[in-house]
Amino acid sequence: MATYDLVCLECGHVFEVFVQGFLKNEDRQCPSCGSFKTRQKFSPFLTNATSSSGDSPSASSGSGFS
């Protein structure tokens, strides 16, 4: 199951879509206004690496692979 974060270009609503496989056009409909004018929102993900100032997970903009 994949999770996609989308933002509506018409009303600005940010929402998540849970689908099996790839995101299809019909999955992109904004639940707030019904528009299909959306784009995928990319956000950093958490890794289990610790920062030098503490032991909590940090956001990473890298691939996460070593």
mmCIF file of the N, C-alpha and C atoms, coordinates in Angstrom:
data_MODEL
# 
_entry.id   MODEL 
# 
loop_
_atom_site.group_PDB 
_atom_site.id 
_atom_site.type_symbol 
_atom_site.label_atom_id 
_atom_site.label_alt_id 
_atom_site.label_comp_id 
_atom_site.label_asym_id 
_atom_site.label_entity_id 
_atom_site.label_seq_id 
_atom_site.pdbx_PDB_ins_code 
_atom_site.Cartn_x 
_atom_site.Cartn_y 
_atom_site.Cartn_z 
_atom_site.occupancy 
_atom_site.B_iso_or_equiv 
_atom_site.pdbx_formal_charge 
_atom_site.auth_seq_id 
_atom_site.auth_comp_id 
_atom_site.auth_asym_id 
_atom_site.auth_atom_id 
_atom_site.pdbx_PDB_model_num 
ATOM 1   N N  . MET A 1 1  ? 0.861   -1.168 0.000   1.00 0.00 ? 1  MET A N  1 
ATOM 2   C CA . MET A 1 1  ? 0.000   0.000  0.000   1.00 0.00 ? 1  MET A CA 1 
ATOM 3   C C  . MET A 1 1  ? 0.907   1.232  0.000   1.00 0.00 ? 1  MET A C  1 
ATOM 4   N N  . ALA A 1 2  ? 0.633   2.149  -0.887  1.00 0.00 ? 2  ALA A N  1 
ATOM 5   C CA . ALA A 1 2  ? 1.431   3.376  -1.002  1.00 0.00 ? 2  ALA A CA 1 
ATOM 6   C C  . ALA A 1 2  ? 0.630   4.567  -0.492  1.00 0.00 ? 2  ALA A C  1 
ATOM 7   N N  . THR A 1 3  ? 1.333   5.527  0.067   1.00 0.00 ? 3  THR A N  1 
ATOM 8   C CA . THR A 1 3  ? 0.731   6.771  0.539   1.00 0.00 ? 3  THR A CA 1 
ATOM 9   C C  . THR A 1 3  ? 1.285   7.919  -0.278  1.00 0.00 ? 3  THR A C  1 
ATOM 10  N N  . TYR A 1 4  ? 0.400   8.752  -0.790  1.00 0.00 ? 4  TYR A N  1 
ATOM 11  C CA . TYR A 1 4  ? 0.796   9.922  -1.560  1.00 0.00 ? 4  TYR A CA 1 
ATOM 12  C C  . TYR A 1 4  ? 0.234   11.168 -0.891  1.00 0.00 ? 4  TYR A C  1 
ATOM 13  N N  . ASP A 1 5  ? 1.063   12.180 -0.729  1.00 0.00 ? 5  ASP A N  1 
ATOM 14  C CA . ASP A 1 5  ? 0.625   13.477 -0.235  1.00 0.00 ? 5  ASP A CA 1 
ATOM 15  C C  . ASP A 1 5  ? 0.398   14.369 -1.442  1.00 0.00 ? 5  ASP A C  1 
ATOM 16  N N  . LEU A 1 6  ? -0.808  14.927 -1.537  1.00 0.00 ? 6  LEU A N  1 
ATOM 17  C CA . LEU A 1 6  ? -1.168  15.767 -2.666  1.00 0.00 ? 6  LEU A CA 1 
ATOM 18  C C  . LEU A 1 6  ? -1.622  17.133 -2.171  1.00 0.00 ? 6  LEU A C  1 
ATOM 19  N N  . VAL A 1 7  ? -1.461  18.131 -3.020  1.00 0.00 ? 7  VAL A N  1 
ATOM 20  C CA . VAL A 1 7  ? -1.978  19.470 -2.728  1.00 0.00 ? 7  VAL A CA 1 
ATOM 21  C C  . VAL A 1 7  ? -2.829  19.902 -3.926  1.00 0.00 ? 7  VAL A C  1 
ATOM 22  N N  . CYS A 1 8  ? -4.000  20.459 -3.646  1.00 0.00 ? 8  CYS A N  1 
ATOM 23  C CA . CYS A 1 8  ? -4.906  20.917 -4.687  1.00 0.00 ? 8  CYS A CA 1 
ATOM 24  C C  . CYS A 1 8  ? -4.460  22.293 -5.163  1.00 0.00 ? 8  CYS A C  1 
ATOM 25  N N  . LEU A 1 9  ? -4.351  22.458 -6.467  1.00 0.00 ? 9  LEU A N  1 
ATOM 26  C CA . LEU A 1 9  ? -3.938  23.733 -7.042  1.00 0.00 ? 9  LEU A CA 1 
ATOM 27  C C  . LEU A 1 9  ? -5.090  24.728 -7.119  1.00 0.00 ? 9  LEU A C  1 
ATOM 28  N N  . GLU A 1 10 ? -6.315  24.264 -6.922  1.00 0.00 ? 10 GLU A N  1 
ATOM 29  C CA . GLU A 1 10 ? -7.488  25.142 -6.953  1.00 0.00 ? 10 GLU A CA 1 
ATOM 30  C C  . GLU A 1 10 ? -7.774  25.757 -5.579  1.00 0.00 ? 10 GLU A C  1 
ATOM 31  N N  . CYS A 1 11 ? -7.834  24.927 -4.540  1.00 0.00 ? 11 CYS A N  1 
ATOM 32  C CA . CYS A 1 11 ? -8.229  25.433 -3.213  1.00 0.00 ? 11 CYS A CA 1 
ATOM 33  C C  . CYS A 1 11 ? -7.114  25.370 -2.174  1.00 0.00 ? 11 CYS A C  1 
ATOM 34  N N  . GLY A 1 12 ? -5.977  24.715 -2.503  1.00 0.00 ? 12 GLY A N  1 
ATOM 35  C CA . GLY A 1 12 ? -4.853  24.638 -1.579  1.00 0.00 ? 12 GLY A CA 1 
ATOM 36  C C  . GLY A 1 12 ? -4.958  23.540 -0.538  1.00 0.00 ? 12 GLY A C  1 
ATOM 37  N N  . HIS A 1 13 ? -6.014  22.736 -0.599  1.00 0.00 ? 13 HIS A N  1 
ATOM 38  C CA . HIS A 1 13 ? -6.206  21.648 0.369   1.00 0.00 ? 13 HIS A CA 1 
ATOM 39  C C  . HIS A 1 13 ? -5.079  20.608 0.226   1.00 0.00 ? 13 HIS A C  1 
ATOM 40  N N  . VAL A 1 14 ? -4.499  20.193 1.350   1.00 0.00 ? 14 VAL A N  1 
ATOM 41  C CA . VAL A 1 14 ? -3.464  19.160 1.363   1.00 0.00 ? 14 VAL A CA 1 
ATOM 42  C C  . VAL A 1 14 ? -4.114  17.882 1.893   1.00 0.00 ? 14 VAL A C  1 
ATOM 43  N N  . PHE A 1 15 ? -3.924  16.775 1.179   1.00 0.00 ? 15 PHE A N  1 
ATOM 44  C CA . PHE A 1 15 ? -4.565  15.527 1.573   1.00 0.00 ? 15 PHE A CA 1 
ATOM 45  C C  . PHE A 1 15 ? -3.690  14.333 1.214   1.00 0.00 ? 15 PHE A C  1 
ATOM 46  N N  . GLU A 1 16 ? -3.992  13.197 1.838   1.00 0.00 ? 16 GLU A N  1 
ATOM 47  C CA . GLU A 1 16 ? -3.274  11.949 1.591   1.00 0.00 ? 16 GLU A CA 1 
ATOM 48  C C  . GLU A 1 16 ? -4.172  10.985 0.833   1.00 0.00 ? 16 GLU A C  1 
ATOM 49  N N  . VAL A 1 17 ? -3.547  10.197 -0.027  1.00 0.00 ? 17 VAL A N  1 
ATOM 50  C CA . VAL A 1 17 ? -4.251  9.161  -0.775  1.00 0.00 ? 17 VAL A CA 1 
ATOM 51  C C  . VAL A 1 17 ? -3.521  7.847  -0.517  1.00 0.00 ? 17 VAL A C  1 
ATOM 52  N N  . PHE A 1 18 ? -4.276  6.814  -0.163  1.00 0.00 ? 18 PHE A N  1 
ATOM 53  C CA . PHE A 1 18 ? -3.718  5.481  0.061   1.00 0.00 ? 18 PHE A CA 1 
ATOM 54  C C  . PHE A 1 18 ? -4.183  4.590  -1.087  1.00 0.00 ? 18 PHE A C  1 
ATOM 55  N N  . VAL A 1 19 ? -3.232  4.069  -1.849  1.00 0.00 ? 19 VAL A N  1 
ATOM 56  C CA . VAL A 1 19 ? -3.575  3.222  -3.001  1.00 0.00 ? 19 VAL A CA 1 
ATOM 57  C C  . VAL A 1 19 ? -2.654  2.008  -3.046  1.00 0.00 ? 19 VAL A C  1 
ATOM 58  N N  . GLN A 1 20 ? -3.128  0.968  -3.705  1.00 0.00 ? 20 GLN A N  1 
ATOM 59  C CA . GLN A 1 20 ? -2.269  -0.171 -3.985  1.00 0.00 ? 20 GLN A CA 1 
ATOM 60  C C  . GLN A 1 20 ? -1.669  0.062  -5.360  1.00 0.00 ? 20 GLN A C  1 
ATOM 61  N N  . GLY A 1 21 ? -0.364  0.061  -5.430  1.00 0.00 ? 21 GLY A N  1 
ATOM 62  C CA . GLY A 1 21 ? 0.296   0.300  -6.707  1.00 0.00 ? 21 GLY A CA 1 
ATOM 63  C C  . GLY A 1 21 ? 0.560   1.776  -6.937  1.00 0.00 ? 21 GLY A C  1 
ATOM 64  N N  . PHE A 1 22 ? 0.435   2.177  -8.201  1.00 0.00 ? 22 PHE A N  1 
ATOM 65  C CA . PHE A 1 22 ? 0.763   3.545  -8.583  1.00 0.00 ? 22 PHE A CA 1 
ATOM 66  C C  . PHE A 1 22 ? -0.454  4.461  -8.492  1.00 0.00 ? 22 PHE A C  1 
ATOM 67  N N  . LEU A 1 23 ? -0.199  5.742  -8.351  1.00 0.00 ? 23 LEU A N  1 
ATOM 68  C CA . LEU A 1 23 ? -1.244  6.759  -8.287  1.00 0.00 ? 23 LEU A CA 1 
ATOM 69  C C  . LEU A 1 23 ? -1.860  6.943  -9.672  1.00 0.00 ? 23 LEU A C  1 
ATOM 70  N N  . LYS A 1 24 ? -3.177  6.843  -9.754  1.00 0.00 ? 24 LYS A N  1 
ATOM 71  C CA . LYS A 1 24 ? -3.898  6.999  -11.016 1.00 0.00 ? 24 LYS A CA 1 
ATOM 72  C C  . LYS A 1 24 ? -4.577  8.371  -11.036 1.00 0.00 ? 24 LYS A C  1 
ATOM 73  N N  . ASN A 1 25 ? -4.970  8.816  -12.211 1.00 0.00 ? 25 ASN A N  1 
ATOM 74  C CA . ASN A 1 25 ? -5.622  10.122 -12.331 1.00 0.00 ? 25 ASN A CA 1 
ATOM 75  C C  . ASN A 1 25 ? -6.875  10.230 -11.472 1.00 0.00 ? 25 ASN A C  1 
ATOM 76  N N  . GLU A 1 26 ? -7.661  9.172  -11.393 1.00 0.00 ? 26 GLU A N  1 
ATOM 77  C CA . GLU A 1 26 ? -8.894  9.232  -10.599 1.00 0.00 ? 26 GLU A CA 1 
ATOM 78  C C  . GLU A 1 26 ? -8.623  9.324  -9.096  1.00 0.00 ? 26 GLU A C  1 
ATOM 79  N N  . ASP A 1 27 ? -7.418  8.949  -8.663  1.00 0.00 ? 27 ASP A N  1 
ATOM 80  C CA . ASP A 1 27 ? -7.045  9.054  -7.248  1.00 0.00 ? 27 ASP A CA 1 
ATOM 81  C C  . ASP A 1 27 ? -6.659  10.477 -6.863  1.00 0.00 ? 27 ASP A C  1 
ATOM 82  N N  . ARG A 1 28 ? -6.464  11.339 -7.845  1.00 0.00 ? 28 ARG A N  1 
ATOM 83  C CA . ARG A 1 28 ? -5.962  12.696 -7.607  1.00 0.00 ? 28 ARG A CA 1 
ATOM 84  C C  . ARG A 1 28 ? -7.055  13.714 -7.307  1.00 0.00 ? 28 ARG A C  1 
ATOM 85  N N  . GLN A 1 29 ? -8.302  13.309 -7.205  1.00 0.00 ? 29 GLN A N  1 
ATOM 86  C CA . GLN A 1 29 ? -9.390  14.264 -6.997  1.00 0.00 ? 29 GLN A CA 1 
ATOM 87  C C  . GLN A 1 29 ? -9.370  14.818 -5.579  1.00 0.00 ? 29 GLN A C  1 
ATOM 88  N N  . CYS A 1 30 ? -9.439  16.138 -5.482  1.00 0.00 ? 30 CYS A N  1 
ATOM 89  C CA . CYS A 1 30 ? -9.441  16.815 -4.181  1.00 0.00 ? 30 CYS A CA 1 
ATOM 90  C C  . CYS A 1 30 ? -10.748 16.518 -3.445  1.00 0.00 ? 30 CYS A C  1 
ATOM 91  N N  . PRO A 1 31 ? -10.670 16.024 -2.211  1.00 0.00 ? 31 PRO A N  1 
ATOM 92  C CA . PRO A 1 31 ? -11.893 15.736 -1.463  1.00 0.00 ? 31 PRO A CA 1 
ATOM 93  C C  . PRO A 1 31 ? -12.612 17.006 -1.003  1.00 0.00 ? 31 PRO A C  1 
ATOM 94  N N  . SER A 1 32 ? -11.938 18.131 -1.040  1.00 0.00 ? 32 SER A N  1 
ATOM 95  C CA . SER A 1 32 ? -12.526 19.384 -0.578  1.00 0.00 ? 32 SER A CA 1 
ATOM 96  C C  . SER A 1 32 ? -13.353 20.073 -1.665  1.00 0.00 ? 32 SER A C  1 
ATOM 97  N N  . CYS A 1 33 ? -12.772 20.238 -2.873  1.00 0.00 ? 33 CYS A N  1 
ATOM 98  C CA . CYS A 1 33 ? -13.468 20.983 -3.927  1.00 0.00 ? 33 CYS A CA 1 
ATOM 99  C C  . CYS A 1 33 ? -13.795 20.140 -5.157  1.00 0.00 ? 33 CYS A C  1 
ATOM 100 N N  . GLY A 1 34 ? -13.254 18.919 -5.259  1.00 0.00 ? 34 GLY A N  1 
ATOM 101 C CA . GLY A 1 34 ? -13.552 18.042 -6.381  1.00 0.00 ? 34 GLY A CA 1 
ATOM 102 C C  . GLY A 1 34 ? -12.649 18.222 -7.589  1.00 0.00 ? 34 GLY A C  1 
ATOM 103 N N  . SER A 1 35 ? -11.701 19.144 -7.528  1.00 0.00 ? 35 SER A N  1 
ATOM 104 C CA . SER A 1 35 ? -10.812 19.410 -8.653  1.00 0.00 ? 35 SER A CA 1 
ATOM 105 C C  . SER A 1 35 ? -9.814  18.270 -8.847  1.00 0.00 ? 35 SER A C  1 
ATOM 106 N N  . PHE A 1 36 ? -9.425  18.059 -10.097 1.00 0.00 ? 36 PHE A N  1 
ATOM 107 C CA . PHE A 1 36 ? -8.378  17.094 -10.416 1.00 0.00 ? 36 PHE A CA 1 
ATOM 108 C C  . PHE A 1 36 ? -7.037  17.801 -10.631 1.00 0.00 ? 36 PHE A C  1 
ATOM 109 N N  . LYS A 1 37 ? -7.011  19.116 -10.449 1.00 0.00 ? 37 LYS A N  1 
ATOM 110 C CA . LYS A 1 37 ? -5.771  19.889 -10.609 1.00 0.00 ? 37 LYS A CA 1 
ATOM 111 C C  . LYS A 1 37 ? -4.992  19.808 -9.299  1.00 0.00 ? 37 LYS A C  1 
ATOM 112 N N  . THR A 1 38 ? -4.218  18.745 -9.165  1.00 0.00 ? 38 THR A N  1 
ATOM 113 C CA . THR A 1 38 ? -3.431  18.515 -7.958  1.00 0.00 ? 38 THR A CA 1 
ATOM 114 C C  . THR A 1 38 ? -1.999  18.197 -8.355  1.00 0.00 ? 38 THR A C  1 
ATOM 115 N N  . ARG A 1 39 ? -1.118  18.330 -7.379  1.00 0.00 ? 39 ARG A N  1 
ATOM 116 C CA . ARG A 1 39 ? 0.262   17.914 -7.615  1.00 0.00 ? 39 ARG A CA 1 
ATOM 117 C C  . ARG A 1 39 ? 0.739   17.168 -6.382  1.00 0.00 ? 39 ARG A C  1 
ATOM 118 N N  . GLN A 1 40 ? 1.701   16.311 -6.611  1.00 0.00 ? 40 GLN A N  1 
ATOM 119 C CA . GLN A 1 40 ? 2.248   15.525 -5.514  1.00 0.00 ? 40 GLN A CA 1 
ATOM 120 C C  . GLN A 1 40 ? 3.151   16.395 -4.673  1.00 0.00 ? 40 GLN A C  1 
ATOM 121 N N  . LYS A 1 41 ? 2.995   16.294 -3.374  1.00 0.00 ? 41 LYS A N  1 
ATOM 122 C CA . LYS A 1 41 ? 3.804   17.053 -2.428  1.00 0.00 ? 41 LYS A CA 1 
ATOM 123 C C  . LYS A 1 41 ? 4.908   16.135 -1.925  1.00 0.00 ? 41 LYS A C  1 
ATOM 124 N N  . PHE A 1 42 ? 6.143   16.551 -2.117  1.00 0.00 ? 42 PHE A N  1 
ATOM 125 C CA . PHE A 1 42 ? 7.279   15.759 -1.646  1.00 0.00 ? 42 PHE A CA 1 
ATOM 126 C C  . PHE A 1 42 ? 7.785   16.361 -0.354  1.00 0.00 ? 42 PHE A C  1 
ATOM 127 N N  . SER A 1 43 ? 7.953   15.530 0.644   1.00 0.00 ? 43 SER A N  1 
ATOM 128 C CA . SER A 1 43 ? 8.434   16.011 1.930   1.00 0.00 ? 43 SER A CA 1 
ATOM 129 C C  . SER A 1 43 ? 9.580   15.118 2.388   1.00 0.00 ? 43 SER A C  1 
ATOM 130 N N  . PRO A 1 44 ? 10.456  15.672 3.227   1.00 0.00 ? 44 PRO A N  1 
ATOM 131 C CA . PRO A 1 44 ? 11.558  14.850 3.735   1.00 0.00 ? 44 PRO A CA 1 
ATOM 132 C C  . PRO A 1 44 ? 11.015  13.713 4.598   1.00 0.00 ? 44 PRO A C  1 
ATOM 133 N N  . PHE A 1 45 ? 11.769  12.663 4.683   1.00 0.00 ? 45 PHE A N  1 
ATOM 134 C CA . PHE A 1 45 ? 11.348  11.541 5.495   1.00 0.00 ? 45 PHE A CA 1 
ATOM 135 C C  . PHE A 1 45 ? 12.278  11.393 6.686   1.00 0.00 ? 45 PHE A C  1 
ATOM 136 N N  . LEU A 1 46 ? 11.825  10.672 7.688   1.00 0.00 ? 46 LEU A N  1 
ATOM 137 C CA . LEU A 1 46 ? 12.627  10.461 8.884   1.00 0.00 ? 46 LEU A CA 1 
ATOM 138 C C  . LEU A 1 46 ? 13.527  9.251  8.694   1.00 0.00 ? 46 LEU A C  1 
ATOM 139 N N  . THR A 1 47 ? 14.727  9.380  9.200   1.00 0.00 ? 47 THR A N  1 
ATOM 140 C CA . THR A 1 47 ? 15.638  8.247  9.226   1.00 0.00 ? 47 THR A CA 1 
ATOM 141 C C  . THR A 1 47 ? 15.881  7.886  10.677  1.00 0.00 ? 47 THR A C  1 
ATOM 142 N N  . ASN A 1 48 ? 16.474  6.761  10.920  1.00 0.00 ? 48 ASN A N  1 
ATOM 143 C CA . ASN A 1 48 ? 16.760  6.396  12.297  1.00 0.00 ? 48 ASN A CA 1 
ATOM 144 C C  . ASN A 1 48 ? 18.157  6.860  12.719  1.00 0.00 ? 48 ASN A C  1 
ATOM 145 N N  . ALA A 1 49 ? 18.758  7.750  11.945  1.00 0.00 ? 49 ALA A N  1 
ATOM 146 C CA . ALA A 1 49 ? 20.038  8.352  12.315  1.00 0.00 ? 49 ALA A CA 1 
ATOM 147 C C  . ALA A 1 49 ? 19.793  9.397  13.395  1.00 0.00 ? 49 ALA A C  1 
ATOM 148 N N  . THR A 1 50 ? 20.741  9.575  14.257  1.00 0.00 ? 50 THR A N  1 
ATOM 149 C CA . THR A 1 50 ? 20.595  10.570 15.316  1.00 0.00 ? 50 THR A CA 1 
ATOM 150 C C  . THR A 1 50 ? 21.416  11.805 14.983  1.00 0.00 ? 50 THR A C  1 
ATOM 151 N N  . SER A 1 51 ? 20.937  12.929 15.470  1.00 0.00 ? 51 SER A N  1 
ATOM 152 C CA . SER A 1 51 ? 21.667  14.172 15.258  1.00 0.00 ? 51 SER A CA 1 
ATOM 153 C C  . SER A 1 51 ? 22.749  14.302 16.321  1.00 0.00 ? 51 SER A C  1 
ATOM 154 N N  . SER A 1 52 ? 23.683  15.206 16.105  1.00 0.00 ? 52 SER A N  1 
ATOM 155 C CA . SER A 1 52 ? 24.774  15.374 17.050  1.00 0.00 ? 52 SER A CA 1 
ATOM 156 C C  . SER A 1 52 ? 24.307  16.025 18.342  1.00 0.00 ? 52 SER A C  1 
ATOM 157 N N  . SER A 1 53 ? 23.141  16.696 18.327  1.00 0.00 ? 53 SER A N  1 
ATOM 158 C CA . SER A 1 53 ? 22.679  17.390 19.522  1.00 0.00 ? 53 SER A CA 1 
ATOM 159 C C  . SER A 1 53 ? 21.697  16.556 20.338  1.00 0.00 ? 53 SER A C  1 
ATOM 160 N N  . GLY A 1 54 ? 21.330  15.401 19.885  1.00 0.00 ? 54 GLY A N  1 
ATOM 161 C CA . GLY A 1 54 ? 20.357  14.601 20.627  1.00 0.00 ? 54 GLY A CA 1 
ATOM 162 C C  . GLY A 1 54 ? 20.220  13.223 20.028  1.00 0.00 ? 54 GLY A C  1 
ATOM 163 N N  . ASP A 1 55 ? 19.239  12.491 20.548  1.00 0.00 ? 55 ASP A N  1 
ATOM 164 C CA . ASP A 1 55 ? 19.061  11.141 20.063  1.00 0.00 ? 55 ASP A CA 1 
ATOM 165 C C  . ASP A 1 55 ? 17.699  10.929 19.429  1.00 0.00 ? 55 ASP A C  1 
ATOM 166 N N  . SER A 1 56 ? 17.088  11.986 18.891  1.00 0.00 ? 56 SER A N  1 
ATOM 167 C CA . SER A 1 56 ? 15.825  11.827 18.206  1.00 0.00 ? 56 SER A CA 1 
ATOM 168 C C  . SER A 1 56 ? 16.057  11.725 16.710  1.00 0.00 ? 56 SER A C  1 
ATOM 169 N N  . PRO A 1 57 ? 15.135  11.073 15.982  1.00 0.00 ? 57 PRO A N  1 
ATOM 170 C CA . PRO A 1 57 ? 15.303  10.959 14.532  1.00 0.00 ? 57 PRO A CA 1 
ATOM 171 C C  . PRO A 1 57 ? 15.345  12.324 13.872  1.00 0.00 ? 57 PRO A C  1 
ATOM 172 N N  . SER A 1 58 ? 16.049  12.401 12.779  1.00 0.00 ? 58 SER A N  1 
ATOM 173 C CA . SER A 1 58 ? 16.167  13.671 12.070  1.00 0.00 ? 58 SER A CA 1 
ATOM 174 C C  . SER A 1 58 ? 15.598  13.529 10.671  1.00 0.00 ? 58 SER A C  1 
ATOM 175 N N  . ALA A 1 59 ? 15.151  14.664 10.114  1.00 0.00 ? 59 ALA A N  1 
ATOM 176 C CA . ALA A 1 59 ? 14.666  14.671 8.744   1.00 0.00 ? 59 ALA A CA 1 
ATOM 177 C C  . ALA A 1 59 ? 15.846  14.601 7.804   1.00 0.00 ? 59 ALA A C  1 
ATOM 178 N N  . SER A 1 60 ? 15.662  13.908 6.714   1.00 0.00 ? 60 SER A N  1 
ATOM 179 C CA . SER A 1 60 ? 16.737  13.724 5.752   1.00 0.00 ? 60 SER A CA 1 
ATOM 180 C C  . SER A 1 60 ? 16.268  14.103 4.374   1.00 0.00 ? 60 SER A C  1 
ATOM 181 N N  . SER A 1 61 ? 17.134  14.768 3.621   1.00 0.00 ? 61 SER A N  1 
ATOM 182 C CA . SER A 1 61 ? 16.778  15.050 2.243   1.00 0.00 ? 61 SER A CA 1 
ATOM 183 C C  . SER A 1 61 ? 17.516  14.114 1.303   1.00 0.00 ? 61 SER A C  1 
ATOM 184 N N  . GLY A 1 62 ? 18.293  13.191 1.850   1.00 0.00 ? 62 GLY A N  1 
ATOM 185 C CA . GLY A 1 62 ? 19.025  12.234 1.036   1.00 0.00 ? 62 GLY A CA 1 
ATOM 186 C C  . GLY A 1 62 ? 18.172  11.041 0.703   1.00 0.00 ? 62 GLY A C  1 
ATOM 187 N N  . SER A 1 63 ? 18.786  10.055 0.079   1.00 0.00 ? 63 SER A N  1 
ATOM 188 C CA . SER A 1 63 ? 18.060  8.879  -0.350  1.00 0.00 ? 63 SER A CA 1 
ATOM 189 C C  . SER A 1 63 ? 17.816  7.904  0.793   1.00 0.00 ? 63 SER A C  1 
ATOM 190 N N  . GLY A 1 64 ? 18.615  7.992  1.856   1.00 0.00 ? 64 GLY A N  1 
ATOM 191 C CA . GLY A 1 64 ? 18.470  7.049  2.959   1.00 0.00 ? 64 GLY A CA 1 
ATOM 192 C C  . GLY A 1 64 ? 19.258  5.770  2.758   1.00 0.00 ? 64 GLY A C  1 
ATOM 193 N N  . PHE A 1 65 ? 19.980  5.671  1.642   1.00 0.00 ? 65 PHE A N  1 
ATOM 194 C CA . PHE A 1 65 ? 20.772  4.476  1.357   1.00 0.00 ? 65 PHE A CA 1 
ATOM 195 C C  . PHE A 1 65 ? 22.250  4.801  1.550   1.00 0.00 ? 65 PHE A C  1 
ATOM 196 N N  . SER A 1 66 ? 22.980  3.839  2.034   1.00 0.00 ? 66 SER A N  1 
ATOM 197 C CA . SER A 1 66 ? 24.412  4.037  2.253   1.00 0.00 ? 66 SER A CA 1 
ATOM 198 C C  . SER A 1 66 ? 25.202  3.215  1.267   1.00 0.00 ? 66 SER A C  1 
# 
